[in-house]
Amino acid sequence: MIRRLLCAAILSIPLCGMAAAPVPPQIAARTYVFYDVQSGQTLAGQDADKRIEPASLTKLMTAYLSFKAVKEGRLRLDQTLPVSTKAWKMEGSRMFVDVKVPVRVDDLLRGMIVQSGNDACVVLAEGIAGSEDAFVQMMNAQVQKLGLTNTHYTNATGLPDPQLYTSANDLVKLSMAIMHDFPEFFPIYSIKEFTYNKIKQGNRNPLLWHDPDVDGMKTGHTESAGFNLVATSKKGGRRVISVVTGTTSMKDRGDEAGKLLDWGLAAYETPKLFSAHQAVTKAPVFKGAAEEVNIGFLAEHYVSVPRGKTGEIKQEFSVKKPLVAPLKAGQEVGVMHLTLDGQTLADYPLVVVDAVDSGSWWRRFIDTIRLWFA
C-alpha cells in the first residue's frame, strides 16, 4: 500500500498546460513545492528535485523509524532509554536530557518533534540501533524503500554535513509516509508546547499558532541551510502539504509557507470524481459465471483543478475487448481519460469491480465458438 501511495506522491499532473492554470505567488525560498494529498498532484514548485540541506527536517526520518520501532514492538512508549554522554553533549536545539536520568520514549518523541531536540534524536537512535552510525544505516535503507531519490543521511539530527541532503519533493514523500503509516503519532506534530526537565519550549512551526487548519509538521535551520519548513493543512477534508527551504528568517519561512498554503487552497479545488467500488460501465464477459462485469474503480479518485472548473472536466473511457473469465477484482481492463480545456488532466486505470469466476463447461464451450467469430 505505501509503495502505491508514494508512487502517487511522485505523480505531477501537468496542470500548467491548462489555459486557465492559476499562477503561484512569488515565494522567497531556494526551493518550494505545494502538493495536494487527495489528488496526488503537485500544483506548484520551484527546483523541487534539487538537493538541499535539510537541517532539522532530517528528524522526519528519525521520527519515522522511531514510530516504526514502537509500532513493531521494539520500543514501548512507557519504556525508558539511557542517556549517553554523546547525547547529553549534543549541540544545537535540545530537550535538555540528563545523563544520569533515563527518559521515557513518549517524552523523547515529543522532545524530538516539538522541541527539535538533537539530544532526543541521539537517545532514540542509540536505543533503536545501538549507535547513531547504525541508525543512519537504517535511515538510508528506509530512503530506498520509500523511493526518496534525492536523499541521503549522515546523522539522526540534521547537523551540517556535506553528504547530508534531501529535496522538497522527497520531503513531501516522507511526510506522506509518516501520515499514512503512523496516523496514531501524527498528532504530536500539532503540539504547541512541551515541558521537560522543567524547561518549557514552544513548537518552532509558527503556522500552528496562526492558522487553525495547520496541524504539522517540522522546521529546520542551520546557517548554511537557511530556514526550512514542511507544513501540512487540512481544510474542509482536503489535505495539502507545502515545503519551503532556504528562506532567510524564521518569520519568512512561516510567511512563505503560509502564502503557499493560502494560494493553493484558494486557487484550486479537489473534487472527488469517483468513489471506491464505483462502477462506471458494464462490459460483456466470455466464459464467465456472469454475462457482464462491473468496470470502474476500487479506490477513490480526486483531481485538483482551478477553482470553478470542476463542471468542465470531460471524461472518456475505453475497455479492452474481449474480456474472458476468470476476472479478478482490481484487474486492469481499461482506462479513464480526463481532459480540461482540451488538455490531458489525468489517466486512471479502469479495473474489475466485482470478480467473475469461470462459467460452466457448456458456457465455456459456447463462448469458445463465439470468440472465433468475435
FIZATOR-249512 format. One record per residue: x, y, z of N, C-alpha, C in turn; residue number from 1. Coordinates in steps of 0.2 Angstrom, whole numbers, plus 5000, padded with zeros to 4 digits. Layout:
<nodes>
(node (X,Y,Z),(X,Y,Z),(X,Y,Z),NUM)
...
</nodes>
This chain:
<nodes>
(node (5004,4994,5000),(5000,5000,5000),(5004,5006,5000),1)
(node (5009,5006,5004),(5013,5013,5005),(5017,5014,4998),2)
(node (5019,5008,4995),(5023,5009,4988),(5018,5013,4983),3)
(node (5011,5011,4983),(5007,5014,4979),(5005,5021,4981),4)
(node (5005,5022,4987),(5004,5029,4989),(5010,5033,4987),5)
(node (5016,5031,4988),(5022,5035,4986),(5023,5036,4979),6)
(node (5020,5031,4975),(5020,5032,4968),(5015,5038,4966),7)
(node (5010,5039,4970),(5005,5044,4969),(5009,5051,4970),8)
(node (5013,5050,4976),(5017,5056,4978),(5022,5059,4972),9)
(node (5024,5054,4968),(5029,5056,4963),(5025,5059,4957),10)
(node (5019,5058,4956),(5015,5060,4951),(5014,5068,4951),11)
(node (5015,5071,4945),(5014,5078,4944),(5010,5079,4938),12)
(node (5004,5080,4939),(5000,5080,4933),(5001,5087,4930),13)
(node (5002,5088,4924),(5004,5095,4921),(4998,5100,4920),14)
(node (4996,5102,4926),(4991,5107,4926),(4993,5114,4923),15)
(node (5000,5115,4922),(5002,5121,4919),(5000,5121,4912),16)
(node (4998,5115,4909),(4996,5115,4902),(4989,5118,4901),17)
(node (4985,5119,4906),(4979,5121,4905),(4979,5129,4904),18)
(node (4974,5131,4900),(4973,5138,4898),(4972,5142,4904),19)
(node (4969,5140,4909),(4967,5145,4915),(4971,5142,4921),20)
(node (4977,5139,4921),(4980,5137,4927),(4982,5143,4931),21)
(node (4981,5143,4937),(4982,5148,4942),(4990,5149,4942),22)
(node (4992,5155,4943),(4999,5157,4943),(5001,5157,4951),23)
(node (5006,5153,4953),(5008,5154,4960),(5011,5160,4962),24)
(node (5010,5162,4968),(5014,5168,4971),(5021,5168,4970),25)
(node (5024,5173,4971),(5032,5173,4972),(5033,5171,4979),26)
(node (5038,5166,4979),(5039,5163,4985),(5047,5164,4986),27)
(node (5049,5167,4992),(5055,5169,4993),(5059,5163,4997),28)
(node (5060,5158,4993),(5064,5152,4995),(5068,5149,4990),29)
(node (5073,5145,4992),(5078,5142,4987),(5074,5137,4983),30)
(node (5070,5133,4986),(5066,5128,4983),(5059,5128,4987),31)
(node (5054,5126,4983),(5047,5125,4987),(5043,5120,4982),32)
(node (5038,5118,4986),(5033,5114,4982),(5026,5114,4986),33)
(node (5021,5114,4982),(5014,5114,4985),(5011,5107,4982),34)
(node (5008,5103,4987),(5006,5096,4985),(4999,5095,4988),35)
(node (4995,5092,4984),(4988,5090,4986),(4988,5083,4987),36)
(node (4986,5081,4993),(4987,5074,4995),(4981,5070,4992),37)
(node (4975,5072,4992),(4970,5069,4989),(4971,5067,4982),38)
(node (4973,5072,4978),(4973,5071,4970),(4980,5068,4969),39)
(node (4985,5068,4973),(4992,5066,4971),(4995,5071,4966),40)
(node (4993,5077,4966),(4996,5082,4961),(5000,5087,4964),41)
(node (5006,5089,4961),(5010,5094,4963),(5007,5100,4959),42)
(node (5005,5105,4963),(5001,5111,4960),(5006,5117,4959),43)
(node (5012,5117,4962),(5017,5122,4961),(5023,5120,4964),44)
(node (5029,5123,4961),(5035,5121,4964),(5041,5124,4960),45)
(node (5046,5125,4963),(5052,5128,4961),(5058,5123,4963),46)
(node (5062,5121,4958),(5068,5117,4960),(5066,5111,4965),47)
(node (5061,5108,4964),(5058,5103,4969),(5062,5097,4970),48)
(node (5066,5095,4965),(5071,5090,4965),(5078,5091,4966),49)
(node (5079,5098,4967),(5086,5100,4969),(5088,5098,4976),50)
(node (5094,5095,4976),(5097,5093,4983),(5098,5099,4987),51)
(node (5095,5099,4993),(5096,5104,4998),(5098,5102,5005),52)
(node (5101,5106,5009),(5102,5104,5016),(5096,5104,5020),53)
(node (5094,5098,5023),(5088,5098,5027),(5088,5101,5034),54)
(node (5094,5101,5037),(5094,5103,5044),(5090,5099,5048),55)
(node (5086,5102,5052),(5082,5098,5057),(5076,5094,5053),56)
(node (5075,5095,5047),(5070,5091,5043),(5072,5084,5043),57)
(node (5078,5083,5044),(5081,5076,5045),(5077,5072,5050),58)
(node (5075,5076,5055),(5071,5072,5061),(5064,5069,5058),59)
(node (5062,5071,5052),(5056,5067,5050),(5058,5060,5049),60)
(node (5064,5058,5046),(5066,5051,5045),(5067,5048,5052),61)
(node (5070,5052,5057),(5072,5049,5063),(5065,5047,5067),62)
(node (5060,5052,5066),(5054,5050,5069),(5050,5044,5065),63)
(node (5051,5044,5059),(5048,5038,5055),(5050,5032,5058),64)
(node (5057,5031,5059),(5060,5025,5061),(5058,5024,5069),65)
(node (5057,5029,5072),(5055,5029,5079),(5048,5026,5080),66)
(node (5044,5029,5076),(5037,5027,5076),(5037,5019,5074),67)
(node (5041,5018,5069),(5041,5011,5067),(5043,5006,5072),68)
(node (5048,5008,5076),(5050,5004,5081),(5045,5003,5087),69)
(node (5041,5008,5088),(5036,5007,5093),(5030,5003,5090),70)
(node (5028,5004,5084),(5023,5000,5081),(5025,4993,5080),71)
(node (5031,4991,5079),(5033,4984,5079),(5035,4981,5085),72)
(node (5034,4985,5091),(5035,4982,5097),(5043,4982,5099),73)
(node (5047,4985,5096),(5054,4985,5098),(5055,4991,5103),74)
(node (5051,4995,5103),(5051,5000,5109),(5044,5001,5111),75)
(node (5043,5003,5118),(5037,5004,5121),(5037,5012,5123),76)
(node (5031,5015,5122),(5030,5022,5124),(5032,5023,5131),77)
(node (5031,5018,5136),(5032,5019,5143),(5039,5017,5145),78)
(node (5043,5014,5140),(5050,5012,5141),(5054,5018,5142),79)
(node (5059,5017,5146),(5065,5022,5147),(5071,5020,5144),80)
(node (5074,5025,5141),(5081,5024,5137),(5086,5028,5141),81)
(node (5092,5025,5141),(5098,5028,5145),(5100,5034,5140),82)
(node (5103,5039,5144),(5106,5045,5140),(5113,5044,5140),83)
(node (5116,5043,5134),(5124,5043,5134),(5127,5050,5134),84)
(node (5133,5049,5135),(5137,5056,5136),(5137,5059,5129),85)
(node (5137,5056,5124),(5136,5059,5117),(5130,5063,5116),86)
(node (5124,5059,5118),(5118,5063,5118),(5117,5069,5122),87)
(node (5120,5068,5128),(5120,5074,5133),(5124,5080,5131),88)
(node (5129,5079,5127),(5133,5084,5125),(5131,5087,5118),89)
(node (5126,5084,5115),(5124,5087,5108),(5123,5094,5108),90)
(node (5126,5097,5103),(5125,5104,5102),(5118,5106,5098),91)
(node (5117,5112,5097),(5111,5114,5094),(5105,5114,5098),92)
(node (5099,5113,5095),(5092,5113,5099),(5092,5106,5103),93)
(node (5090,5107,5109),(5090,5101,5114),(5083,5101,5118),94)
(node (5082,5095,5121),(5076,5095,5126),(5079,5095,5133),95)
(node (5086,5095,5133),(5090,5095,5140),(5089,5089,5144),96)
(node (5091,5083,5141),(5091,5077,5145),(5097,5077,5149),97)
(node (5096,5073,5154),(5101,5072,5160),(5105,5065,5159),98)
(node (5111,5065,5158),(5115,5059,5158),(5114,5054,5163),99)
(node (5111,5057,5169),(5110,5052,5175),(5103,5050,5175),100)
(node (5098,5052,5170),(5091,5051,5171),(5089,5048,5164),101)
(node (5087,5041,5164),(5084,5038,5158),(5077,5042,5157),102)
(node (5076,5042,5150),(5070,5046,5148),(5065,5041,5144),103)
(node (5059,5043,5146),(5053,5039,5143),(5053,5040,5135),104)
(node (5051,5035,5131),(5051,5035,5124),(5046,5041,5122),105)
(node (5040,5041,5125),(5035,5046,5123),(5037,5053,5124),106)
(node (5041,5054,5130),(5044,5061,5131),(5050,5062,5125),107)
(node (5053,5057,5124),(5059,5058,5118),(5055,5060,5112),108)
(node (5050,5057,5110),(5046,5058,5104),(5044,5066,5104),109)
(node (5041,5068,5109),(5039,5075,5110),(5045,5080,5110),110)
(node (5050,5078,5113),(5056,5082,5113),(5059,5082,5107),111)
(node (5059,5077,5103),(5062,5077,5096),(5058,5081,5091),112)
(node (5051,5081,5092),(5047,5084,5087),(5045,5091,5089),113)
(node (5043,5092,5095),(5040,5099,5097),(5046,5103,5099),114)
(node (5051,5101,5102),(5057,5105,5104),(5063,5104,5099),115)
(node (5062,5100,5094),(5068,5098,5089),(5074,5096,5093),116)
(node (5074,5092,5098),(5080,5091,5102),(5084,5086,5099),117)
(node (5091,5088,5097),(5096,5084,5095),(5098,5079,5100),118)
(node (5097,5080,5106),(5099,5075,5111),(5094,5070,5111),119)
(node (5087,5071,5110),(5082,5066,5110),(5083,5062,5104),120)
(node (5085,5064,5098),(5087,5060,5092),(5092,5055,5093),121)
(node (5097,5057,5097),(5103,5053,5098),(5101,5047,5103),122)
(node (5097,5049,5108),(5095,5044,5113),(5090,5039,5109),123)
(node (5086,5041,5105),(5082,5036,5101),(5086,5032,5096),124)
(node (5090,5035,5093),(5094,5032,5088),(5098,5026,5092),125)
(node (5101,5028,5097),(5105,5023,5101),(5101,5017,5104),126)
(node (5095,5019,5106),(5090,5015,5109),(5088,5010,5104),127)
(node (5087,5012,5098),(5084,5008,5092),(5089,5003,5089),128)
(node (5095,5007,5087),(5100,5003,5083),(5107,5002,5087),129)
(node (5107,5004,5093),(5114,5003,5097),(5119,5009,5096),130)
(node (5119,5012,5091),(5123,5018,5090),(5120,5022,5084),131)
(node (5122,5029,5084),(5119,5033,5079),(5121,5031,5072),132)
(node (5128,5029,5071),(5130,5026,5065),(5126,5021,5062),133)
(node (5124,5016,5066),(5120,5010,5064),(5113,5013,5062),134)
(node (5111,5018,5066),(5104,5020,5065),(5104,5024,5058),135)
(node (5109,5027,5056),(5110,5031,5050),(5109,5026,5044),136)
(node (5112,5020,5045),(5112,5014,5040),(5104,5013,5039),137)
(node (5100,5012,5045),(5093,5011,5044),(5090,5017,5041),138)
(node (5092,5023,5042),(5089,5028,5039),(5089,5028,5031),139)
(node (5095,5026,5029),(5097,5026,5022),(5094,5020,5018),140)
(node (5093,5015,5022),(5089,5009,5020),(5082,5011,5019),141)
(node (5079,5015,5023),(5072,5017,5023),(5071,5022,5017),142)
(node (5076,5026,5015),(5076,5030,5010),(5075,5026,5003),143)
(node (5078,5020,5003),(5077,5016,4997),(5070,5013,4997),144)
(node (5068,5011,5002),(5061,5008,5002),(5056,5013,5001),145)
(node (5057,5020,5003),(5052,5025,5001),(5053,5028,4995),146)
(node (5058,5026,4991),(5059,5029,4984),(5061,5037,4985),147)
(node (5065,5039,4990),(5067,5045,4990),(5074,5046,4986),148)
(node (5073,5048,4980),(5079,5048,4975),(5084,5053,4976),149)
(node (5083,5058,4980),(5087,5064,4981),(5089,5065,4988),150)
(node (5089,5059,4992),(5090,5060,4999),(5096,5055,5002),151)
(node (5100,5058,5006),(5105,5054,5010),(5106,5057,5016),152)
(node (5107,5052,5021),(5108,5054,5028),(5115,5052,5031),153)
(node (5117,5057,5035),(5124,5055,5038),(5123,5056,5046),154)
(node (5118,5058,5049),(5116,5058,5056),(5109,5058,5057),155)
(node (5107,5058,5063),(5100,5057,5065),(5097,5064,5067),156)
(node (5101,5069,5067),(5099,5076,5069),(5098,5081,5064),157)
(node (5102,5081,5059),(5102,5086,5054),(5107,5091,5054),158)
(node (5112,5090,5059),(5118,5094,5060),(5122,5094,5053),159)
(node (5125,5100,5051),(5128,5100,5044),(5133,5095,5043),160)
(node (5132,5093,5036),(5137,5088,5034),(5137,5088,5026),161)
(node (5142,5088,5023),(5142,5089,5015),(5138,5083,5012),162)
(node (5138,5077,5015),(5134,5072,5012),(5127,5071,5015),163)
(node (5124,5076,5018),(5118,5076,5021),(5113,5080,5016),164)
(node (5109,5077,5013),(5104,5081,5008),(5098,5078,5007),165)
(node (5093,5082,5005),(5086,5079,5003),(5084,5084,4997),166)
(node (5077,5084,4996),(5074,5088,4991),(5067,5090,4993),167)
(node (5064,5095,4991),(5057,5097,4993),(5053,5091,4991),168)
(node (5053,5088,4985),(5049,5083,4983),(5050,5077,4988),169)
(node (5056,5075,4990),(5057,5069,4994),(5054,5071,5001),170)
(node (5054,5077,5003),(5051,5079,5009),(5043,5078,5009),171)
(node (5040,5079,5004),(5033,5078,5003),(5032,5070,5004),172)
(node (5036,5066,5000),(5035,5059,5000),(5036,5056,5007),173)
(node (5041,5059,5011),(5042,5057,5018),(5037,5059,5022),174)
(node (5034,5065,5022),(5029,5067,5026),(5022,5063,5024),175)
(node (5021,5061,5018),(5016,5057,5016),(5016,5050,5020),176)
(node (5022,5048,5020),(5023,5041,5023),(5022,5041,5030),177)
(node (5024,5046,5034),(5023,5047,5041),(5015,5047,5042),178)
(node (5012,5051,5038),(5004,5052,5039),(5001,5045,5038),179)
(node (5003,5042,5032),(5000,5036,5030),(5001,5030,5035),180)
(node (5008,5029,5037),(5010,5023,5040),(5009,5024,5048),181)
(node (5009,5030,5050),(5008,5031,5058),(5003,5036,5060),182)
(node (4997,5036,5058),(4992,5041,5059),(4991,5042,5067),183)
(node (4993,5037,5071),(4992,5037,5078),(4997,5042,5081),184)
(node (5003,5043,5078),(5008,5048,5080),(5008,5055,5077),185)
(node (5004,5055,5072),(5004,5062,5068),(5002,5068,5073),186)
(node (4997,5067,5077),(4995,5072,5081),(5001,5076,5086),187)
(node (5006,5072,5087),(5012,5075,5090),(5014,5081,5087),188)
(node (5014,5081,5080),(5016,5087,5076),(5012,5093,5077),189)
(node (5006,5093,5080),(5002,5099,5081),(5003,5101,5089),190)
(node (5007,5098,5093),(5008,5100,5100),(5012,5107,5100),191)
(node (5009,5112,5103),(5012,5119,5103),(5018,5120,5108),192)
(node (5017,5116,5113),(5022,5117,5119),(5024,5111,5122),193)
(node (5030,5110,5124),(5031,5104,5128),(5036,5106,5134),194)
(node (5035,5103,5140),(5040,5104,5145),(5043,5098,5147),195)
(node (5050,5098,5147),(5054,5093,5150),(5060,5096,5154),196)
(node (5061,5092,5160),(5066,5094,5164),(5065,5102,5167),197)
(node (5058,5103,5168),(5056,5110,5170),(5058,5115,5165),198)
(node (5059,5114,5159),(5060,5119,5154),(5055,5118,5148),199)
(node (5051,5123,5148),(5046,5123,5143),(5048,5127,5136),200)
(node (5047,5123,5131),(5049,5126,5124),(5043,5125,5119),201)
(node (5042,5130,5115),(5037,5130,5110),(5039,5127,5104),202)
(node (5034,5125,5100),(5035,5122,5094),(5037,5127,5089),203)
(node (5042,5126,5085),(5045,5131,5081),(5041,5132,5074),204)
(node (5036,5128,5073),(5032,5129,5067),(5027,5135,5069),205)
(node (5028,5141,5066),(5024,5147,5068),(5016,5146,5065),206)
(node (5015,5142,5060),(5008,5142,5057),(5004,5138,5062),207)
(node (5006,5134,5067),(5002,5131,5072),(4999,5136,5076),208)
(node (5002,5142,5077),(4999,5147,5081),(4995,5152,5077),209)
(node (4995,5152,5071),(4992,5157,5067),(4986,5155,5062),210)
(node (4986,5148,5061),(4982,5145,5056),(4979,5139,5059),211)
(node (4972,5139,5061),(4969,5134,5064),(4969,5127,5060),212)
(node (4970,5128,5054),(4969,5122,5049),(4976,5118,5049),213)
(node (4981,5122,5051),(4988,5119,5050),(4989,5114,5056),214)
(node (4991,5108,5055),(4992,5103,5061),(4999,5099,5060),215)
(node (5004,5102,5057),(5010,5100,5057),(5014,5103,5051),216)
(node (5021,5102,5050),(5024,5096,5053),(5031,5098,5056),217)
(node (5036,5101,5052),(5043,5102,5055),(5046,5107,5052),218)
(node (5050,5110,5057),(5055,5116,5054),(5062,5113,5054),219)
(node (5067,5117,5051),(5074,5116,5051),(5078,5122,5050),220)
(node (5083,5122,5053),(5088,5128,5052),(5095,5127,5054),221)
(node (5099,5129,5049),(5106,5130,5051),(5108,5136,5047),222)
(node (5114,5138,5048),(5117,5144,5045),(5117,5143,5037),223)
(node (5120,5137,5035),(5121,5136,5028),(5114,5133,5025),224)
(node (5109,5130,5028),(5103,5128,5025),(5098,5134,5025),225)
(node (5099,5139,5029),(5093,5144,5029),(5088,5141,5034),226)
(node (5082,5144,5033),(5076,5142,5037),(5071,5138,5033),227)
(node (5070,5132,5035),(5066,5127,5031),(5059,5125,5035),228)
(node (5054,5124,5031),(5048,5122,5035),(5044,5117,5030),229)
(node (5042,5112,5033),(5037,5107,5030),(5030,5109,5034),230)
(node (5025,5111,5030),(5019,5112,5034),(5013,5109,5030),231)
(node (5008,5106,5034),(5003,5102,5031),(4996,5105,5035),232)
(node (4991,5105,5030),(4985,5108,5032),(4979,5104,5030),233)
(node (4974,5104,5034),(4968,5100,5032),(4962,5105,5033),234)
(node (4959,5107,5027),(4953,5111,5027),(4948,5109,5023),235)
(node (4942,5108,5026),(4936,5105,5023),(4937,5098,5020),236)
(node (4941,5094,5024),(4943,5087,5022),(4948,5087,5017),237)
(node (4951,5092,5015),(4956,5092,5010),(4963,5093,5013),238)
(node (4968,5088,5012),(4974,5088,5015),(4979,5091,5010),239)
(node (4983,5096,5012),(4988,5098,5007),(4995,5099,5011),240)
(node (5001,5099,5007),(5007,5100,5010),(5011,5105,5007),241)
(node (5014,5110,5010),(5019,5115,5007),(5026,5114,5010),242)
(node (5031,5114,5006),(5038,5114,5008),(5041,5120,5006),243)
(node (5045,5124,5010),(5049,5129,5008),(5056,5128,5011),244)
(node (5061,5129,5008),(5068,5128,5010),(5072,5134,5008),245)
(node (5077,5136,5013),(5082,5141,5011),(5079,5148,5012),246)
(node (5074,5149,5016),(5072,5156,5017),(5077,5159,5022),247)
(node (5076,5166,5023),(5081,5170,5026),(5080,5171,5033),248)
(node (5074,5169,5036),(5072,5170,5043),(5067,5166,5046),249)
(node (5066,5166,5052),(5060,5162,5055),(5054,5165,5053),250)
(node (5053,5171,5052),(5047,5174,5050),(5046,5173,5043),251)
(node (5051,5173,5039),(5050,5172,5032),(5048,5165,5030),252)
(node (5050,5160,5034),(5048,5153,5032),(5041,5152,5034),253)
(node (5039,5155,5039),(5031,5155,5041),(5027,5159,5036),254)
(node (5029,5165,5034),(5026,5169,5029),(5025,5165,5023),255)
(node (5031,5163,5020),(5031,5160,5013),(5027,5153,5013),256)
(node (5028,5149,5018),(5024,5143,5019),(5016,5144,5019),257)
(node (5015,5149,5023),(5008,5151,5024),(5005,5154,5017),258)
(node (5009,5158,5014),(5007,5161,5007),(5005,5155,5002),259)
(node (5010,5150,5002),(5009,5145,4998),(5003,5141,4999),260)
(node (5001,5139,5006),(4995,5136,5008),(4989,5140,5006),261)
(node (4989,5146,5008),(4983,5150,5006),(4982,5150,4999),262)
(node (4987,5151,4995),(4986,5151,4987),(4983,5145,4985),263)
(node (4986,5139,4987),(4984,5133,4984),(4977,5131,4986),264)
(node (4975,5133,4992),(4968,5131,4994),(4963,5136,4991),265)
(node (4965,5142,4990),(4960,5146,4986),(4960,5145,4979),266)
(node (4966,5144,4976),(4966,5144,4968),(4963,5137,4965),267)
(node (4964,5132,4969),(4962,5125,4967),(4956,5122,4971),268)
(node (4952,5118,4968),(4948,5114,4972),(4949,5107,4970),269)
(node (4948,5102,4974),(4949,5095,4973),(4943,5091,4974),270)
(node (4939,5090,4969),(4933,5086,4970),(4934,5079,4969),271)
(node (4930,5075,4973),(4931,5068,4972),(4926,5066,4966),272)
(node (4930,5063,4961),(4926,5061,4954),(4923,5054,4954),273)
(node (4927,5050,4958),(4925,5043,4958),(4925,5040,4965),274)
(node (4920,5036,4967),(4921,5033,4974),(4924,5026,4974),275)
(node (4926,5024,4979),(4928,5017,4980),(4923,5012,4978),276)
(node (4925,5007,4974),(4920,5002,4972),(4914,5004,4968),277)
(node (4916,5010,4964),(4911,5013,4960),(4912,5010,4953),278)
(node (4906,5008,4950),(4906,5005,4943),(4904,5011,4938),279)
(node (4908,5012,4933),(4906,5017,4928),(4903,5014,4922),280)
(node (4904,5008,4921),(4901,5005,4915),(4901,4997,4916),281)
(node (4897,4994,4912),(4897,4986,4912),(4900,4984,4905),282)
(node (4903,4978,4905),(4906,4975,4899),(4904,4968,4899),283)
(node (4903,4965,4892),(4902,4958,4892),(4908,4954,4893),284)
(node (4906,4948,4896),(4911,4943,4898),(4910,4937,4895),285)
(node (4916,4934,4892),(4916,4927,4889),(4918,4922,4894),286)
(node (4915,4916,4894),(4917,4910,4898),(4916,4912,4905),287)
(node (4911,4916,4907),(4911,4918,4914),(4904,4915,4917),288)
(node (4904,4915,4924),(4898,4913,4928),(4893,4919,4927),289)
(node (4895,4925,4925),(4891,4930,4924),(4892,4933,4917),290)
(node (4887,4936,4914),(4887,4938,4907),(4890,4945,4906),291)
(node (4890,4949,4912),(4893,4955,4912),(4897,4956,4918),292)
(node (4902,4961,4918),(4906,4963,4923),(4906,4971,4924),293)
(node (4906,4973,4931),(4906,4980,4933),(4913,4982,4932),294)
(node (4914,4988,4928),(4920,4991,4927),(4920,4998,4930),295)
(node (4926,4999,4934),(4926,5006,4937),(4932,5006,4942),296)
(node (4931,5008,4948),(4937,5009,4952),(4936,5006,4959),297)
(node (4941,5003,4962),(4941,5001,4969),(4943,5006,4974),298)
(node (4946,5011,4972),(4949,5016,4976),(4945,5023,4974),299)
(node (4945,5028,4979),(4943,5034,4977),(4948,5038,4973),300)
(node (4945,5042,4969),(4949,5046,4964),(4947,5054,4965),301)
(node (4952,5058,4967),(4951,5065,4967),(4956,5068,4961),302)
(node (4954,5074,4959),(4958,5078,4955),(4958,5085,4957),303)
(node (4963,5089,4956),(4964,5096,4958),(4963,5100,4951),304)
(node (4959,5105,4951),(4958,5109,4945),(4957,5116,4948),305)
(node (4958,5121,4943),(4957,5128,4945),(4950,5129,4948),306)
(node (4949,5133,4953),(4943,5133,4956),(4937,5136,4951),307)
(node (4932,5132,4952),(4926,5134,4947),(4926,5130,4941),308)
(node (4931,5125,4940),(4932,5122,4933),(4929,5114,4934),309)
(node (4927,5112,4940),(4925,5105,4940),(4920,5103,4935),310)
(node (4915,5107,4934),(4910,5106,4929),(4912,5105,4922),311)
(node (4918,5107,4920),(4921,5107,4914),(4925,5101,4912),312)
(node (4926,5097,4917),(4930,5091,4916),(4926,5086,4911),313)
(node (4930,5084,4906),(4927,5079,4901),(4930,5072,4903),314)
(node (4926,5067,4902),(4928,5060,4903),(4927,5056,4897),315)
(node (4932,5052,4896),(4931,5047,4890),(4934,5041,4893),316)
(node (4931,5035,4891),(4934,5029,4894),(4934,5023,4888),317)
(node (4939,5019,4889),(4939,5013,4884),(4941,5007,4888),318)
(node (4938,5001,4886),(4938,4995,4889),(4941,4990,4884),319)
(node (4946,4986,4887),(4949,4980,4882),(4943,4975,4880),320)
(node (4944,4973,4874),(4939,4968,4872),(4943,4962,4868),321)
(node (4941,4956,4869),(4936,4953,4873),(4938,4952,4880),322)
(node (4934,4952,4885),(4935,4951,4892),(4933,4943,4893),323)
(node (4938,4939,4895),(4937,4932,4896),(4938,4930,4904),324)
(node (4933,4927,4907),(4934,4925,4913),(4939,4919,4914),325)
(node (4942,4918,4920),(4940,4922,4926),(4943,4929,4926),326)
(node (4940,4934,4930),(4942,4940,4930),(4942,4942,4938),327)
(node (4948,4944,4940),(4949,4946,4947),(4947,4953,4949),328)
(node (4945,4954,4955),(4943,4961,4957),(4950,4965,4957),329)
(node (4950,4971,4954),(4956,4975,4954),(4960,4974,4947),330)
(node (4958,4969,4943),(4962,4968,4937),(4961,4974,4932),331)
(node (4966,4976,4929),(4966,4982,4925),(4963,4980,4918),332)
(node (4958,4983,4916),(4954,4981,4909),(4953,4987,4905),333)
(node (4955,4993,4907),(4954,4999,4903),(4957,5005,4906),334)
(node (4955,5011,4903),(4957,5017,4906),(4952,5023,4905),335)
(node (4952,5027,4910),(4948,5033,4910),(4952,5039,4909),336)
(node (4950,5043,4904),(4954,5048,4901),(4950,5055,4903),337)
(node (4954,5059,4907),(4950,5065,4909),(4954,5071,4906),338)
(node (4950,5076,4903),(4953,5082,4900),(4950,5088,4903),339)
(node (4953,5094,4902),(4951,5100,4904),(4954,5105,4900),340)
(node (4950,5109,4897),(4952,5115,4892),(4956,5112,4886),341)
(node (4954,5105,4884),(4957,5102,4879),(4964,5099,4880),342)
(node (4966,5099,4887),(4972,5097,4889),(4971,5090,4893),343)
(node (4976,5085,4893),(4975,5080,4897),(4976,5081,4904),344)
(node (4971,5079,4908),(4971,5081,4916),(4974,5075,4919),345)
(node (4971,5069,4918),(4973,5063,4921),(4971,5057,4917),346)
(node (4974,5051,4918),(4973,5045,4915),(4972,5040,4921),347)
(node (4966,5037,4923),(4966,5032,4928),(4964,5025,4925),348)
(node (4968,5020,4928),(4966,5013,4926),(4959,5011,4928),349)
(node (4955,5009,4923),(4949,5006,4925),(4950,4998,4927),350)
(node (4947,4996,4932),(4948,4989,4934),(4941,4986,4935),351)
(node (4942,4979,4936),(4936,4975,4938),(4934,4976,4945),352)
(node (4927,4978,4946),(4925,4980,4952),(4923,4974,4956),353)
(node (4919,4969,4952),(4917,4963,4955),(4919,4957,4951),354)
(node (4923,4953,4955),(4926,4947,4951),(4921,4943,4948),355)
(node (4923,4940,4942),(4919,4935,4939),(4923,4928,4938),356)
(node (4920,4923,4941),(4923,4916,4940),(4921,4913,4933),357)
(node (4925,4908,4932),(4924,4904,4926),(4917,4901,4926),358)
(node (4914,4901,4920),(4907,4898,4920),(4907,4890,4919),359)
(node (4901,4888,4918),(4901,4880,4917),(4904,4878,4911),360)
(node (4905,4872,4910),(4909,4869,4904),(4905,4871,4898),361)
(node (4899,4871,4898),(4894,4872,4892),(4895,4879,4890),362)
(node (4895,4884,4895),(4896,4891,4894),(4903,4892,4891),363)
(node (4908,4889,4893),(4915,4890,4891),(4915,4887,4884),364)
(node (4912,4881,4882),(4912,4879,4876),(4909,4883,4871),365)
(node (4903,4886,4872),(4899,4890,4868),(4903,4896,4867),366)
(node (4906,4899,4872),(4909,4906,4871),(4916,4905,4867),367)
(node (4919,4899,4868),(4925,4897,4863),(4923,4898,4856),368)
(node (4917,4895,4854),(4915,4896,4847),(4913,4903,4846),369)
(node (4910,4907,4850),(4908,4914,4849),(4915,4918,4848),370)
(node (4920,4916,4852),(4926,4920,4851),(4930,4919,4845),371)
(node (4929,4913,4842),(4931,4913,4835),(4929,4918,4830),372)
(node (4923,4919,4831),(4919,4924,4826),(4920,4931,4829),373)
(node (4921,4932,4835),(4922,4939,4838),(4929,4941,4836),374)
</nodes>
